[in-house]
């Protein structure tokens, strides 16, 4: 199958733990299954080549649409017409069997680019209903109507799709997956000192509860925090210093995917405390390494982490609950081992990337049939 992935605002080569990582993982797995995958993203650096073949075998196309620099979501809207025009021209010459658009900006460009070409579009909204911008709400509703199929990554997002009017017969839930051959408990771990270790990630694009985590850490003795994230030091070093934690907070920078297993294995607990989370990638990777997760009960995290089985769930911004969860888990080595073992078992049972890639291909096949039926009914009418 020829698959066109559209990820306008998140390159799969970016070093993030969000949409870019999800698209990269999915594209690599589908390529390994024998499918021909091309990913389209907006060029954000002038020196980047337009087309490259990635190490995982899929093609990456950087589309010139607007200035070659990072743009805000609001700013990029003005250039979606150019992005859609490029896709339409490209797909006339190289028609894919299916288009899979990620996020609402990609969805809008994809449905416009594919509209006259009779190519089915599958849309993953990623974060549906977690915003208040009227422009985005209108666009999401339009894409939901135009797309042949909608895919949620969590049960919460599936419910929001239905609230938007998407029928169950035209939607599926396929969560993000994890590479169990890379992320597993048996392997090297980064050397650490005598303190307990908590690992978290900073996402500058969302409210990640880091302030609450710093407050909780200030009440815990002999516990250090390792923060993954390219700009985390700039954003949070002052907060850590003000709390008297400068010597117990380590800013690790952007940790490449191949080096994350060793870091995660060194952790006693991984903490994920965002307001909203459509992917849950750090939690997936940690659990695959046999590390318990303390997380907010939002989005994909509420599905991935089974409370009191693979880790603990807390409400967003509840410092007391977060502190209790950390005290309970870090203070009981037997509980940590039980949570970690159950976490690995859960990843093996439900979240292998290859399995979920095959599920997504089955969705593409259903979308193709749905699009054909829709086209046939419009001709008959």
C-alpha positions, -999 to 999 in steps of 0.1 A, spaced: 0 0 0 12 35 -8 6 57 23 10 95 25 14 108 60 8 145 65 24 160 96 25 197 87 38 211 120 58 181 134 86 166 115 93 129 123 130 138 125 124 163 153 137 152 187 104 154 206 81 131 225 49 141 207 34 140 173 67 139 155 78 108 174 44 91 169 45 97 131 81 85 130 73 53 149 42 46 128 59 53 95 89 31 103 67 2 114 46 4 83 77 5 61 89 -26 79 56 -43 71 63 -37 34 43 -5 27 56 25 8 54 55 32 59 92 23 57 118 51 49 154 42 59 182 67 63 219 64 99 231 58 110 250 89 147 254 82 160 270 49 190 246 47 169 214 49 167 194 17 132 190 2 134 152 -1 153 126 20 152 89 25 152 83 63 172 56 80 140 37 86 132 35 49 104 60 45 106 92 24 104 126 40 92 156 19 96 191 33 70 213 17 77 250 11 47 268 25 54 301 41 88 312 56 113 284 63 111 289 101 91 277 131 56 293 130 29 294 156 -3 275 148 -22 307 141 6 320 118 7 287 98 -30 289 89 -23 316 62 0 291 44 -22 260 45 -35 268 10 1 266 -4 6 234 15 -26 219 1 -17 230 -34 17 212 -32 -1 181 -20 -26 182 -48 1 186 -75 22 159 -59 -6 134 -56 -17 139 -92 17 127 -102 22 102 -74 -12 92 -61 -11 73 -28 -37 47 -19 -45 66 13 -37 98 31 -33 99 69 -33 134 83 -21 142 118 -35 173 137 -61 197 124 -38 218 102 -26 187 84 -62 175 81 -73 207 65 -44 207 40 -50 170 33 -87 172 26 -82 202 3 -53 185 -15 -71 152 -20 -106 166 -27 -106 163 -65 -84 132 -66 -107 106 -50 -81 96 -25 -94 86 10 -82 107 39 -79 94 74 -76 120 101 -61 118 136 -70 150 154 -45 147 183 -58 169 210 -94 173 199 -114 194 224 -84 206 244 -84 241 231 -108 271 228 -98 287 195 -130 290 173 -109 288 142 -95 254 151 -129 241 162 -145 250 129 -116 234 110 -118 202 130 -155 200 123 -149 205 86 -122 179 85 -143 154 104 -171 158 78 -147 155 48 -124 127 60 -133 91 51 -123 80 86 -113 94 119 -88 78 143 -85 86 180 -54 77 201 -73 75 234 -108 67 247 -112 103 257 -105 115 222 -129 89 208 -157 104 229 -148 139 217 -151 126 181 -185 113 187 -195 146 204 -183 163 172 -208 142 152 -184 115 138 -203 82 137 -189 51 153 -190 34 119 -165 59 106 -140 60 134 -115 38 153 -93 40 183 -56 31 177 -32 41 204 4 51 200 28 22 203 63 14 215 92 -5 200 97 -34 225 130 -44 209 145 -10 218 126 -3 250 129 -32 274 141 -38 310 173 -58 301 201 -35 291 225 -8 303 213 19 326 229 53 332 250 53 364 234 72 392 241 80 429 224 69 460 194 91 456 161 78 443 156 90 407 125 105 391 125 112 354 101 136 336 100 154 302 94 191 296 71 201 267 71 239 260 40 236 239 17 224 268 11 229 305 31 199 319 27 203 356 64 209 362 58 235 388 37 210 408 64 183 404 91 207 418 68 215 448 63 178 454 101 171 451 108 197 477 90 176 503 109 144 494 143 136 509 171 119 490 153 121 456 166 137 424 147 147 393 161 143 357 143 165 332 144 157 295 138 185 271 158 208 248 148 241 265 140 228 299 169 244 317 160 278 303 124 274 314 127 258 348 162 262 363 152 294 382 121 276 397 143 247 409 168 272 424 141 291 442 129 259 458 164 250 470 167 221 446 194 232 422 216 203 433 188 177 429 174 187 395 194 175 365 186 190 331 195 163 305 186 183 274 170 166 244 178 129 248 179 110 215 155 81 211 183 55 210 197 68 243 164 70 262 162 34 272 194 37 293 180 68 310 146 53 317 161 21 332 180 43 357 147 57 370 127 45 400 96 63 387 88 83 355 64 112 360 40 126 333 18 154 345 4 174 316 -30 190 314 -37 171 281 -18 143 264 -29 126 231 2 104 228 17 92 261 50 83 245 73 88 275 49 67 296 49 40 270 87 39 267 91 39 305 66 11 310 82 -10 282 115 -7 302 97 -20 333 95 14 351 63 25 369 46 57 359 29 84 380 7 104 356 -22 127 354 -55 109 344 -58 127 311 -59 117 274 -38 87 265 -22 85 299 -56 75 315 -56 45 291 -20 36 292 -14 37 330 -36 13 350 -40 28 384 -26 8 412 -14 -19 387 13 -3 365 16 29 384 -5 57 399 -29 83 384 -36 117 399 -57 147 390 -39 176 371 -25 203 393 -32 183 425 2 188 443 -9 168 474 -21 138 454 12 139 434 32 141 465 13 111 481 18 91 449 55 97 448 59 90 485 40 58 482 58 45 452 93 56 461 90 43 496 81 8 487 106 -12 467 84 -42 464 56 -21 450 79 -5 425 89 -40 413 53 -51 410 43 -20 391 73 -23 368 66 -60 360 29 -53 353 38 -23 332 61 -43 309 34 -70 306 8 -44 296 31 -30 269 37 -65 255 0 -73 255 -14 -42 238 12 -16 226 38 -32 203 43 -8 174 42 -35 148 8 -47 160 -6 -12 161 8 -4 126 -11 -34 113 -43 -22 130 -38 12 113 -34 -4 79 -67 -22 85 -83 12 93 -69 24 59 -86 -4 42 -119 4 58 -115 40 50 -110 31 13 -142 11 13 -161 40 31 -148 65 6 -158 43 -23 -193 39 -9 -196 77 -4 -184 83 -39 -209 58 -53 -238 73 -34 -230 108 -46 -229 96 -82 -262 78 -78 -278 108 -62 
